[in-house]
Amino acid sequence: MKKRSPSWALMLSILSPGFGHVYAGDLKKGVWLFFLQVGGLIVFAKLGYLSTAYGIWLFVVFILCLYSYAILSAVRLALSNKTYELKPYNRWYCYLAILALILTFGQTLISSRGSLLGFELYSIPSRSMMPTLQPDDYIAVDTQDLSLKVGDVVVFRYPNNRQTLLTQRIVALGNDRVAIENGQVILNGEPEIVASVDDSFRRNEVSISMAERVVPEGQVFVLGDWRDNSNDSRYWGTFPESDVIGKVTYIWFSKESNRLGKKINL
């Protein structure tokens, strides 16, 4: 017989919804709350909501509500157990096994969210995509829809260092002919409107003129929206479509409130 500590119930619930209930003696509700958290993440992700700004905000609200309920419920359960007969699972090694399961499961979902759940979240570190994306914008990326088209803003592996990820705009795909004339991107002999940028972002000679290039089959040619301040395909060439991580969909958080929820790709 051993009383349950409300403090321990609270701390374990913070680690994961349901853990505090296991400690306080309600194994069934503990398992239910844990899988509600995991199931919610999977459902939100597979429906594509976590690659949208509103979906991310809605999921944050869902998690906050779930944690609040789990914490309050576990603390109340611990307080109600004036005397408590320890269950077989109320042992330190069972708690350690549960913690290991939570950490392993969480790490797997977080580290492989792009391939398993279909979304990624990144922050923008540079100014190469201004004004579309600014430093410290937090972006949602759809890793499920990789039907690439000209105009898409994508996250991809930098060819000269595949550990580095860049974000730029696709201006040409395999077998396309691309050039820059008077600052305007010319795609297959015609001006490409979706690749146009304001004059103030293309004043240098390298941004005004580029001889025509042919993009190899299965390759991608990208440019930054701030042409004068972008390290892009003009300098290091094309890269394979398979190196695209995903398409940028929304700015879900930014220092500037008017940029919150801004949709990026057409």
C-alpha positions in Angstrom: 0.0 0.0 0.0 1.4 3.4 -1.0 -0.2 6.7 -1.6 0.2 8.3 -5.0 2.0 11.6 -5.2 0.2 14.4 -7.2 3.6 15.9 -8.0 4.8 12.7 -9.7 1.5 12.4 -11.5 1.9 15.9 -12.8 5.5 15.5 -13.9 4.9 12.1 -15.6 1.9 13.6 -17.4 4.1 16.4 -18.7 6.4 13.8 -20.2 3.5 12.3 -22.1 -0.3 12.3 -21.7 -1.3 9.1 -20.0 2.0 8.4 -18.1 0.6 10.1 -15.0 -2.5 7.9 -15.1 -0.4 4.7 -15.3 1.4 5.9 -12.1 -1.9 6.8 -10.4 -3.5 3.4 -11.2 -5.6 3.9 -14.3 -3.7 1.9 -17.0 -6.6 1.8 -19.5 -7.0 5.6 -19.6 -3.2 6.1 -19.7 -2.9 3.9 -22.8 -5.9 5.6 -24.3 -4.4 9.1 -23.8 -1.0 8.1 -25.2 -2.5 6.7 -28.4 -4.9 9.7 -28.7 -1.8 11.9 -28.8 0.0 9.7 -31.4 -3.1 9.0 -33.4 -3.9 12.8 -33.5 -0.5 13.5 -34.9 -0.8 10.8 -37.6 -4.3 11.8 -38.6 -3.4 15.5 -38.8 -0.3 14.7 -40.8 -1.8 12.2 -43.2 -4.7 14.5 -44.0 -2.1 17.1 -45.0 -3.1 19.6 -42.2 0.5 19.8 -40.8 1.7 21.3 -44.1 -0.7 24.2 -43.7 -0.6 27.1 -41.2 -4.2 26.6 -39.9 -3.6 22.9 -39.5 -0.4 23.5 -37.4 -2.3 26.0 -35.2 -5.2 23.6 -34.8 -2.9 20.8 -33.8 -1.1 23.0 -31.2 -4.5 23.8 -29.7 -5.4 20.0 -29.7 -2.2 19.1 -28.0 -2.5 21.9 -25.4 -6.1 20.7 -24.6 -5.0 17.1 -24.4 -2.1 17.9 -22.0 -4.2 20.1 -19.8 -6.8 17.4 -19.5 -4.2 14.7 -18.9 -2.4 16.7 -16.2 -5.5 17.7 -14.3 -7.1 14.2 -14.5 -3.9 12.5 -13.3 -3.4 14.9 -10.4 -7.1 14.4 -9.3 -6.7 10.7 -9.6 -3.6 10.7 -7.4 -5.3 12.9 -4.8 -8.3 10.6 -4.7 -6.2 7.5 -4.0 -5.8 8.1 -0.2 -4.6 4.5 0.0 -3.4 2.6 -3.0 -2.4 -1.0 -3.5 0.5 -1.1 -6.0 -0.3 -2.8 -9.3 2.1 -5.1 -11.2 3.0 -2.2 -13.5 3.8 0.2 -10.6 7.5 -0.7 -10.6 10.5 1.4 -11.4 11.5 -0.9 -14.3 8.0 -0.6 -15.8 8.2 3.2 -15.7 11.7 3.0 -17.3 10.3 0.8 -20.1 7.4 3.2 -20.7 9.8 6.2 -20.8 12.0 4.4 -23.3 9.0 3.6 -25.4 7.8 7.2 -25.4 11.3 8.6 -26.3 11.8 6.0 -29.0 8.4 6.5 -30.5 8.7 10.3 -30.3 12.2 10.4 -31.8 11.1 8.1 -34.7 8.2 10.3 -35.6 10.1 13.5 -35.3 13.2 12.5 -37.1 11.3 10.8 -39.9 8.3 13.1 -40.1 9.0 13.9 -43.8 8.9 10.3 -45.0 6.4 8.9 -42.4 4.0 11.7 -41.9 4.4 13.8 -45.1 5.4 17.2 -43.6 8.5 19.1 -42.5 8.9 22.4 -40.5 11.9 24.7 -41.2 13.0 28.2 -40.4 14.5 30.5 -43.1 18.1 31.6 -42.2 18.9 33.8 -45.1 17.6 36.7 -47.3 17.9 34.9 -50.7 14.2 34.4 -51.1 13.1 37.9 -50.1 10.5 39.3 -50.3 8.6 36.0 -50.5 10.4 34.5 -47.5 12.3 36.5 -44.9 14.9 35.5 -42.2 13.2 33.8 -39.2 10.0 32.9 -41.1 8.9 29.5 -40.1 7.6 27.5 -43.0 5.5 24.3 -43.5 6.7 22.0 -46.2 4.6 19.3 -48.0 6.7 16.2 -48.6 3.9 14.1 -50.0 3.0 16.1 -53.2 6.2 16.1 -55.3 4.5 16.8 -58.6 6.9 19.6 -59.3 6.1 22.6 -61.6 7.7 25.9 -62.6 7.0 28.5 -59.9 7.1 26.0 -56.9 9.2 27.1 -53.9 10.9 24.0 -52.7 13.3 22.8 -50.1 16.1 20.7 -51.5 19.6 19.3 -50.8 22.4 21.6 -51.8 24.4 19.8 -54.5 27.8 20.9 -53.1 26.9 19.8 -49.6 24.0 17.5 -49.3 23.7 18.0 -45.5 22.7 21.6 -46.2 19.2 22.4 -47.2 18.2 25.4 -49.4 14.9 27.0 -50.3 14.5 28.5 -53.7 12.0 28.7 -56.6 11.9 26.3 -59.6 12.2 28.2 -62.9 12.9 25.2 -65.2 12.5 21.4 -65.3 14.0 18.6 -67.4 14.4 19.4 -71.1 13.4 23.1 -70.6 15.5 25.9 -72.1 16.1 28.7 -69.7 17.8 32.1 -70.0 17.6 35.6 -68.5 17.2 38.6 -70.7 16.9 42.2 -69.3 16.2 40.6 -65.9 13.3 38.5 -67.1 13.4 34.7 -67.0 12.9 33.3 -70.5 11.6 29.7 -70.5 11.5 27.9 -73.8 11.6 31.2 -75.6 8.8 32.9 -73.7 8.8 35.2 -70.6 8.0 33.2 -67.5 5.7 35.3 -65.3 5.8 33.2 -62.2 9.6 33.6 -62.1 9.4 37.4 -62.3 10.7 39.5 -59.5 10.7 43.3 -58.8 13.5 45.4 -60.4 14.9 46.2 -57.0 15.9 42.6 -56.5 17.7 42.1 -59.9 20.1 45.0 -60.5 23.4 43.2 -60.8 24.6 42.0 -64.2 24.4 38.3 -63.2 20.7 38.9 -62.4 20.0 40.8 -65.7 21.5 38.4 -68.2 22.2 34.7 -68.5 22.9 32.7 -71.7 20.4 30.0 -72.5 20.9 26.7 -70.8 19.2 23.3 -71.4 18.1 21.5 -68.2 18.9 17.8 -68.4 16.2 15.2 -68.1 15.1 14.7 -64.4 16.9 17.8 -63.2 15.7 21.1 -61.7 16.9 24.6 -62.2 16.2 27.1 -59.4 16.7 30.8 -58.6 16.3 32.8 -55.4 13.7 35.6 -55.5 16.4 38.1 -54.5 18.5 37.5 -57.6 21.3 39.8 -56.5 21.7 37.9 -53.2 21.2 34.3 -54.1 23.5 31.3 -54.5 21.5 29.3 -57.0 21.6 27.3 -60.2 23.3 30.1 -62.1 26.5 29.3 -60.2 26.4 25.5 -59.4 23.9 24.2 -62.1 21.0 21.9 -61.7 20.2 19.0 -59.3 18.1 15.8 -59.5 14.4 16.0 -58.8 14.9 13.3 -56.2 16.9 15.8 -54.1 13.7 17.9 -53.5 12.6 17.4 -49.9 9.2 19.1 -50.4 7.2 22.1 -51.5 6.9 25.1 -49.2 3.2 25.7 -48.6 2.7 28.3 -45.8 4.5 30.6 -43.4 3.0 29.3 -40.1 4.9 31.7 -37.8 6.8 35.0 -38.4 7.9 38.0 -36.4 5.6 40.0 -38.6 2.0 39.4 -37.8 0.9 40.2 -41.4 2.9 37.3 -42.7 1.3 34.7 -40.5 -0.6 32.1 -42.5 0.8 33.5 -45.8 0.4 30.9 -48.6 3.5 30.4 -50.7 3.0 28.0 -53.6 0.4 28.5 -56.2 
